[in-house]
Amino acid sequence: MLEGAADQGDPLVRTEDMGQAPLGRRSQPDGNQRRWVHAVPTIDAMRIVLAAADPEATEWLAGILGAEGFSVVVLPEPDPAAPELRGAELLIADESAASSLGDAGPTRRMLLSPRGGTVDLTQIDRFADVIAVPSVPEEVIARVRHALET
């Protein structure tokens, strides 16, 4: 399957054979063996914590972020002492979870709000951005990437 993908113009990365099993190798005319693997984008050490009262919203958001390569942890109960908060890069929470967590966890934060819901503007400056659920997945990913880069 990998060899066929190379012929179809998919982006592939060539890695030199280092004695691994012959999975996906091609013989070259000079006798060298090479292995072809798809270049899969990964986001190393970008752990995101989700905390919200709406389990459907957190499940939807966790699915989108997980499919994009982020490591996602869902806090069922917003507890400031939760070990999942340590080392996290971003907290995405609704207003009640954010107030329960206080200053615990990452300083990068995004507000999770239902589409058409209201947001307390006195608290908005605590968050880098707002994610309305549901939203277009590409827009959500772009907002999360922007929050992580700033």
C-alpha positions in Angstrom: 0.0 0.0 0.0 2.8 2.4 0.8 4.5 1.7 -2.5 1.4 2.4 -4.4 0.9 5.7 -2.6 4.3 6.9 -3.8 3.2 6.3 -7.4 0.0 8.4 -6.8 2.0 11.5 -5.7 1.3 11.3 -1.9 3.9 13.0 0.2 6.3 10.4 1.4 9.5 10.5 3.4 12.4 8.2 2.6 14.3 6.7 5.5 17.4 4.7 5.2 17.2 1.0 6.1 18.7 0.4 9.5 18.1 -3.3 9.8 14.3 -3.2 10.4 11.9 -5.7 9.1 11.3 -5.6 5.3 7.9 -3.8 5.6 7.4 -1.5 2.6 11.0 -1.8 1.3 11.9 -1.3 -2.4 15.0 -2.8 -4.0 17.1 -0.2 -5.8 19.2 -1.0 -8.8 22.4 -0.6 -6.7 21.1 -3.2 -4.2 20.4 -0.7 -1.4 17.2 -1.3 0.5 15.0 1.8 1.4 11.9 2.1 3.3 9.1 4.6 2.5 6.8 6.0 5.1 4.0 8.5 5.1 4.9 11.9 6.6 2.3 12.1 9.4 2.1 15.5 11.2 2.4 15.1 14.9 2.2 17.6 17.7 4.7 16.6 20.3 4.0 17.4 23.9 1.0 19.5 23.2 -1.4 18.3 25.8 -4.8 19.9 26.0 -7.2 19.6 29.0 -10.9 19.9 28.5 -13.2 20.7 31.4 -16.9 21.4 30.8 -20.3 20.5 32.2 -21.5 19.5 28.7 -20.2 15.9 28.0 -21.3 16.0 24.4 -19.4 19.2 23.7 -16.2 17.8 25.3 -16.5 14.5 23.5 -17.0 16.4 20.2 -14.0 18.7 20.8 -11.8 15.8 22.1 -12.5 13.9 18.9 -11.6 16.8 16.6 -8.4 17.6 18.6 -7.4 14.0 18.9 -7.8 13.4 15.1 -5.5 16.4 14.6 -2.7 14.7 16.7 -3.2 16.6 20.0 -3.1 14.7 23.3 -6.4 15.4 24.9 -7.5 14.8 28.5 -11.1 15.4 29.6 -11.7 16.3 33.3 -15.1 14.9 34.3 -15.0 17.1 37.5 -13.0 20.4 37.5 -10.6 19.8 40.4 -7.7 22.3 40.9 -5.6 19.4 42.3 -6.2 17.1 39.3 -2.8 15.7 38.1 -3.9 16.1 34.5 -3.5 19.8 34.8 0.3 19.6 35.5 2.3 19.9 32.3 -0.7 20.7 30.1 -0.2 23.4 27.4 -3.8 24.5 27.1 -7.0 24.5 29.1 -10.3 24.6 27.3 -13.1 25.1 29.8 -16.6 26.5 30.1 -17.2 29.4 32.6 -18.2 27.2 35.5 -15.2 24.8 35.2 -12.8 27.7 34.7 -14.1 29.4 37.9 -13.8 26.1 39.8 -10.3 25.6 38.6 -9.2 29.1 39.5 -5.5 29.6 38.6 -4.7 25.9 38.6 -3.4 24.4 35.4 -2.0 26.1 32.3 -2.1 29.8 31.8 -3.1 29.4 28.2 -6.9 29.1 28.3 -9.8 29.1 25.9 -13.5 29.4 26.7 -15.9 26.7 25.6 -19.3 28.1 25.0 -22.5 26.7 23.3 -23.3 28.3 20.0 -25.7 31.1 20.6 -24.9 31.2 24.3 -23.9 34.2 26.3 -20.5 35.0 27.6 -19.7 37.1 30.7 -17.6 39.9 29.2 -16.1 40.7 32.6 -14.3 37.3 32.5 -13.4 37.2 28.8 -9.9 38.7 29.3 -8.9 35.5 31.1 -9.2 33.6 27.9 -7.1 33.7 24.6 -10.2 32.9 22.5 -13.7 31.4 22.5 -14.7 28.2 20.9 -18.4 27.9 20.1 -19.8 24.4 20.0 -20.6 23.2 17.4 -18.2 24.9 15.0 -16.4 24.1 11.8 -13.6 21.7 12.8 -11.0 23.5 10.7 -11.9 26.8 12.5 -11.5 25.1 15.9 -8.1 23.7 15.0 -7.0 27.1 13.7 -8.1 28.8 16.9 -6.4 26.2 19.1 -3.1 26.4 17.1 -3.2 30.2 17.4 -3.7 30.0 21.2 -0.8 27.5 21.5 1.5 29.7 19.4 1.0 32.9 21.4 
